[in-house]
Amino acid sequence: SVKVDREPVDMSNMDALCDAAKAFVDMKVHGAAPAPYRAIDIIRAQKDCSIDEGFAMEDEALGDLIMSDECRSSVYAFDLVQRRAKRPVGVPEGWPQPIKKIGIVGAGLMGSQLAILYLRRLKVPIVIKDIKQEFLDKGISYIRGELDRMVSKGRMDQGSADYLFSLIKPTLDYADMADCDFIIEAVLEEIPLKKKVFGELEELIPETTILATNTSSLSITEMASDLKHPERVVGFHFFNPVAVLPFLEIVKAEKTGDQALVTAFDLAKKIGKRGVRIKDAPAFLVNRLLIRMMGECVALVDEGNDFKAVDDAMSALGIPMAPFVLMSLVGPAIALHTSETLAKAFPDRFSVSANLAKFVEARKASVYGPDGNTDPEVAALWQQGDKKIDAQAMRDRALMALTDEAWRILDEGVVAEPQDIDTGLILGAGYPFFMGGVTKYLDNKGYSEKVKGRKRHLATDTLGLLLVVLVTVASVQDRDAAEPLVATAKEKIPTLVKGFADGGYAGRGLDRIRDNLGVDIEVVRHPGNRNVGRWHDAQLPLPLVERSDSGITVLPRR
């Protein structure tokens, strides 16, 4: 061995560095996740301890944190994003239609962002249409500017940027879209306007052309109601900014055909988006949940609470953006429009705040001024009551409303499973992994039981830890290291009901868990097509334990 003499490490500024790191973590998670704080504490302690003491601190931290709700939720979220989101549920069988040319109606910010996405990912001709030349010029200028910016940052060379730009054809005439395979509209959120766009297009395009809408809340069934071929219409709702957020709501209207759906999911994959199948319903999935929670936050301010007090209370959950900051980002007018859509559809639990309407009418972009405090003009127009509550009561109220809406979405069949909700909020709204989306978090914190009397993830009480144990003991080389975890699991997991798993990789892993923990799990061969998703055909006289791409689920005995 060779001994290398090194200069002693200067630890004099360690506390300052750790304080700065803690401030950064505070800004990101607001105290909601224990792991980053524990890591900072361990790093801070290294200036006064030996390397062996440091390793011991790490071992202790890992032992504590791996049993936490945040760790299990992170494993669950990672599984969703890495596997389920790549293989979405509900995609019909069949071959997707080739997409060789795309049309975009609307050259505004969204239409221009879509053009850049399609150009970069597909490298196919794009026809972009608007009603005025000045609108087209502005959109084309934005696209050119973004391509040039990518060149300046080294993300593509000048030749590639010039080639992509040459694929764009701006037009004022729908006739230039006659040979497009896929046309998406990104015009104003008005049903009559969108119906007019589709109606005029249908007179020019072949029956095979798919018509997509980027609407965030309007009825796609109504949009397609006057068409000769409503089966070609599908929802294709992106989240802003398009280049950053990977989630895509693929919405099936009442008459949307399998060909349109298959093609939409295939296109989503090719452009790097994770699609989830959504039933046509007001505001679909993500916006419906966010507006339900936002509605409670607006009501809290109406009743007398400060904007910042409400934002601070909600930020403590670890969500990526406080409610009124988020409203500024998406635009108060859009928030109001979506609230109006939902209030019309569900007047029993959604309403439109008169204060919010006045705020939008005043054309204010944010409730906060440049100094971060409430804008005096907003404070003057926002008529408040005198009812104030504490931060925990605010969170409880918002999260109980969110719980109620999430369950309604599932009961109505808007999405197939809780995992779809969580995928949407993680990938579409930036919710952190340590929350596990929303349904997992609401189960862990007791809101599901408060509102509905039970947890939505039926496996949480008895099987929640098995996923962690499975990952740990499945590797032969880690089996010895896993023994302390297995011993802890024996204490943590109560006696389990009988269950079964298939004889594949997951089945073998659960078999090892059965042997280590004494859990009564019967390993059987999968009874049918793996795409069935749930093994109801097994007809076993015992509760079923399913280990699928979405995690571990308990299914009731038939």
N, C-alpha and C positions, 0 to 999 in steps of 0.2 A: 504494500500500500504506500501511497505517497501522501505525505502530510503537507498541506498548503497553509502557510501563515496568512491570515487575513486581518485587515484593520478592524478594530472593534466597531460594531455598529452604533452609530449615534442615536440614542434613544431619547434625547432631550426634548424632541418635538413630538413624541409618541402621543401624549395626551391631546395635543392640539389637533393632530391628524385624526385621532379617533373621535374627537368632538365634532370635527367637520364631517366625518363619515356618518356619525349618528344624526347630524342635522339633515344630511342627504336622505338617509333612510326614513327619518321622520316625515320628510316631504313626500316620500313615495308611499309609505304604508301606514303612517300616522299611528304607530304603536300596535297595529292589528296583527302583525306576524312576529313571533318570538325569535325565529332563527337568525335574522340578520343582526339583531341586538346582541344575541348570545355570541355570535361570531366576533363582533366588535369588542365585547368584554374579554374574550379569550385573547384577542390580539393585544389589547391594552395590557393584559396581565403578563405578557411575555417579557416585558422589560425587567420584571422582578422575580422570575421563576426559571427553573431549569427546563431543558428540553423534555425530560421525562415527565415533569409536572405539567408541562404544556400538553403533552400527548394524553395524560390522564384527564385533563380538563376537557379535551376534545371528546374522549370516549364517554365521559359523563354527559356532556351536552348531547351527543348523538343518541345515547340511551334515553335521555329525557324527551328529546324532540321527535324521535321516530314514533313514539306512542301518541303524539299530539294530533288533534283534529286537523291542524294546518298541514301536517305531513301527509296524513291519509288523504286529505282533500287535494293536495298537490299531486300525489300519485294518481288519483282519480282523474284530475284535470289533464295531466300529461298523457294518460291513456286515451282520453277523449281526443285530444289534439293530434296525437301521433297515429292513432288507428281508426277510431270511429269516424272522425271528421274526413278522413281520406276514403272511407268506404261507407257513405251515408245510407241510412235506412230508407226504403220506399222507392228506390229507383226501379222503374219497370224494366222488364227484359226486352231486348231488342237492340238493333244497330242504330247508332246515332247518325243523323244526317250530316254529310260533309258540309263544312262551312268554308267557302272559298271567297266570299265577299260579304261585307257587313255594311249595313246602313245605320246611321245615327240621326235621329230627328231632334234637333235642339243643339245649338252650338254654344250654350252657356258653360258654366264651370263644370257641371257634372258631365255634359256631353263631351266636352274637351278632354276631361280626365279619362273617360271611357275610350275615346279615340286613341289616346296615348297607350293605354293598357292593351287594347287590341293590336295596335301596331307592334308593340314590343314583343308581345307573347305569340301572336299568330302570323305577323308579317304578311297580311292579306290586304287587298285594296279596301279602303274605307270611303264611303260616301257620307258626308255630313251636310245636313240640310237645315236651313232656318228661313224665317220669313222676310228678313231684311239683310242687305249686303253688309251693313255695318255690324250686325250681330255675327255674321260669318267671319268678317275680317278680324273681329276681336278674338273669336275662338281659334282661328287659324294662327293668329299671332301668339296666343297662349301656347298652343301646341309646339310651334317653332321655338319659342323661348324655352320650354321645358326640355326639348331635345338638345338644344344648345347648352343648357345647364348640365345635362348629363355628360355631354362631351367635355365640358370644362372640369368636371369632377372625375373624369377618367372612367366613367361607367360605360361609355361606348366611343367609338372613333367617329371622326367627322364623316367619313364615307357612309357608315351605317346610318347616322342621323339623316344625312341627305337622302339616302335610299328610302328610309321609312317615311320621310316627309313627302317623297314623290308618290307614295301610295294613297295620299289623301286627295279626294275630289270634293271641294266645296260646291254647293249648289243651292239654288232657290226653287228647283223643280223636282217634284216627286218622281218624274219620269226617269231620272238618273238612277233611281233605286230599283228599277224594274227587274234587274237580274241579281239582286241581293238574295242571299240564302237566309240571312238573319238580320232583322231590323229591330232596333230598340229605340223607344221614345224616351226623351228626357226633357219634356216640356213642362209648363206650369202645372201645378197640382189642381187641375180642374177636370172633372169627369167629362163635361161636354167637349172640351178641347181635345182630350185624349181620344174620345170616340170619333171625333172629326178626323183626327190624324189617321187612325186605323181604317176608317171608312174610305178615305181618299186613297190610301195605300192599297187596299184590297182590290180596287178597280184596276190596278196596274201590275200587280205581282202575281206569280203563279201560285197554285194551291199549296205547293211545298214550302213556300217561304214562311219562316216562323216569325211571329210578331211578339216582341217582348216589351214589357213596361217596367220602368224603374220607379214606379210609384212607391211611396213609403207607407201609405195608409188607405188608399182608395180601393173600392171594390173592382177587382179584375173581371169578375163575372159580369158586372154591369158594363164595364168597358167593352167587353166582347159581345154584348147581347144583341147588337144589330148587325153583326157580321154574318156572312154566308158560311164562313168556316171558323167558328169560335174555337174549334179544337186546336187551332194553330197558336192560340194566345197563351202566354205564360208570364208569370211574374219573375223578374230578374232584378231584385232589389239590392243594390250595392250600398256600402256604408262609407261615409266620408271621413278622412280622405281615402279615395279609392286605392291609391298606390300603397297605403299602409295597412288598412284593415282587411284581413283575408276572408271575412265571412260574407256569405251571399245567401239571401233568402230566395229560394226557388219556389214560387207559389203556384199551386194547382188551382185554377178556377173550376167552376162546376163542369165545364165542358172541355177542359184542357185534355188533349189526347196524349197517349203514351209516347208517340213519336216526338212531340214537342218536349215532353219531360226528359226523355232519354237524351235528346240532343242538348237540352239546357244543362243537365248534369255533366255531360261530356265536355261541353264548352267551358263550364266553370272550372273543371279540372285543368284544361289546357291553358287557361289564363291565370292559373295559380290560386284559385279561390276554393274555399271549402263550403260547399252548398249543403243546406238542410231543406228537406221537403216540408213545405208549409201549406196548410189548408187556407184557402181564401177567406180571410176574416179581417175585420177592421184593424188597421195598423199592424197586422200580421203577428210577429213574435216580439222582437227586441223592443221596438218602439212602444208597443202596448204595455210591456212591463215597465219600461223607463218612465212613460207618461203616468202610469198609475202611481209610481213612487213620487214622481215630480209633482203630481197633483196634490199629494199629501203635504209636500214641502211648501208649495204655494199656499195651501190652506193654513199651514202653521204660521206663515208670515201674515196672511190676512187676519188671523186671530190675534196677532200682537207680538209675535216673536221676531227678532232681528234676522235679517238676511244672513249675516255672518254667523250668528248663533246656530241657525239651521244648517248652513254649509259645514261648519265645524263639527256639529253633531254627526252628520252623515259621513264626513271625511274620516272619522274615527273608525269606520268599518273597514277602511283600507281600499275603498273604491277608487278608480283612477282619477275621477274628477268630481268635485262637489257639484250638487244639483244646479245651482244658479250660475256656476262657471260653465257647466256643460250647456246650459240654455244659451249662454252667450256664444258658445262655439257653434252650435247647430243653427242658431238664429231664433230669436223670440217669436217671429212670425210663423216659423215652421212648427215650433212647440205649440203655439196657439191653434194652428190649423189642425194638427194631429189631435189636440185636446177636444176640439169641436167635433171632429169625426168620431172620436170615441164616446163623447157625451151624447151624441145623437144615437149611437148604436147601443150604449149601455148607460142610460141616464140614472140608474140606481146607484152607480158607484163612480162614474166620471162626471165632472162638471167643468164649466168654464168660468174661471175667476174674472169678475168684472175689473179687478185691478190689473190683471195680466192683459186684458183687452185694451185698457187705457195705456198701459206701458207700451204695447205694440203700436197703438195709434200714435203715440208720441215719438215713434221711430227711435226709441232708445235701444242701443245695442247691448247694454249691460246694466245690471243693477248697481254696479260698483263704479266709482270714479277712478281716475289715474292713481290716486293715493291708496287704493285698495279698500277704502271705506265706502259706505253706501252713498251713492250719488244723491246730493241734496234735492235735485229735481225729481228723482224717482221717489224719494221719501215724501215729497210734497204731494205727489199724485196718488200714492198708494195709501188708501184709507184702511187703517188697522183698528182692530179691537184692542182690548187690554188683557187678554188671556195669555199668560206666558207659562211655559212648562220647561222642565229641565232637559238636558241633552239625552239622557237615557229614555225618557218618555217620548221624545221626538223620534228616536231610532225605533223604539217599539212600535210606534204608530205607523211609520213608513214601512217597516219590515212585515208587519202583520198584513198591511194592504198588499204588499208584494207577494206574500205567501198565498193570500186569497186569489190573486190574479193568476199566479203560476198554476195553481190547482185547477182553476177554471179553464185555462188554456189546454191543459192535459185532458180534462173531462170532456171538453168540446172537440177534441181530436185535432186541434190546430197543429200540433206536432205529435209524434208517435210516443215519445218517452221523455222522462225528465232529462236524460242526457242531451237531448236536442236543445232544450232550454239552456242548459249549462254551456254547451258548445257555442250557442248564439251570443251569450253574454261575455264569454271569454274572448271569442274571436271578433265579435261585432261591436262590443262596447268596452273591451279592454279590461274586463274584470280579472283580478289576479288569480293565479293558480291556487294560492293558499286558501282562497275562499271556496274553491271547487265549483265555480260558477255561482248559482243561486240556490238551487234545490238542495244541494249538499249542505250548504251553509245554513239554510233555514232548518234543515233537519238537526244539524249539530248544535245549533243554538236554542233549540226548543220551540221555535215559532210554528213549525208544522203541527206539533202536538197541541199548542195553544189554540191554533185557528181551526184545525181539522181533526184533532184527536189522535192522530198517528203520524208517523214519518212517511215521507213519500218513497224514500229508498228503504224498502223493507229489510234489506240486509244489514243496515247500519248497526243495530244492536248486537247481533250475534256473529256477523261475518265481516264486519268492517275491517278488522285487523288481518284477516286471512290474505288479503291482497299483498300487504307488506310482508307477511311471513312467506308467502309463495315466492315473491321476488327474491327474498333473502336465501331461502333454503334450496331453491331450484338449482343453484350453482354448486357443483361438487366441491370446488376449491374454497368456497365460502362456508361450507357446512359447519366446520368447527367454530368459525367466528359467529355463526348464527345461534349457537347453543344458548347464550344468555338471553337472546331475544325470544327464542322458543320457550325458555323457562318462564320469562315474563308473560308471554302469551298464555301459558297454561293458567296463570293467575287471573289474567284479564278477561279471557273468553269464558262465558258461562257454558253450561252444558247445552249442546246444540241438538236440534231436531235432526232426524235422518235426512239425507239428501243424496243427490247423485251428480256426477260429472261425466263427460264423455271420456273415451279412452285415449284422447290425443295428448298433446303436450300439457294442457291445463289439467287434464285428468290425472296424469302421472304426478304433476306437482301437488295436486290435492291429495293424492294417495300418500305421498310423503308426509303431508301435514297430518293426515289421519293417523299415520304410524307414530309421529312425534307427539301429537297432542291428545291422542285417544279420541278424536272426533269421529263420529259414526257417519262416514261418507261412502256411499256405494259408487263404484266406478263402473260405468256401462258404456256401450258403444252408442254413438249418436243415432237416434232412431230414424232420422230422415234427412232431407236436403239441408245442408248447413245454412242456406239462405232463409230457411223458415224463421230463424231468429229465436223462437221459443219452442220448447220441446213438449208441447201439450199432447202430441201423439203418443208419447211414451206410455201413458195410462198407468204409471206406477202407483201403487197404493201408499204413497208417502209424499211429503212435500218435496218440491224440486229445488235443487240448488244449481243455478246456471252460471257457468263461467264463460262469458262472451267477450267480444271486443269492448263492450261498454263497462265491464267490471263484473262483479258478482251480484246476482239477483236472486231473491227467494221468490219462487212462484207457488201459488196455492195448489193444494192437492185437488185433482179433478174428481 
